[in-house]
């Protein structure tokens, strides 16, 4: 059995779907912007951590250590 709906029902359904698509498109765009910002922040933080680790390794070496502690194996190995 095939149902027939009045034309106003189709318009309402279509309008509802268009509104839903518009909302989802906006949500995806917002999430994409957030992910891009987080990617930049992670990249910047990774660069800063690397710089700080190199700086600390240099300080440890200058203080008389032969190998920076971060590069030494623990005694139980």
Secondary structure, DSSP 4 states (H G I P E B T S, - for coil): ------HHHHHHHHHHHHHHHHHHHHHHHHHHHHHHHHHHHHHHHHHHHHHHHHHHHHHHHHTT-SS-GGGSPPTT-
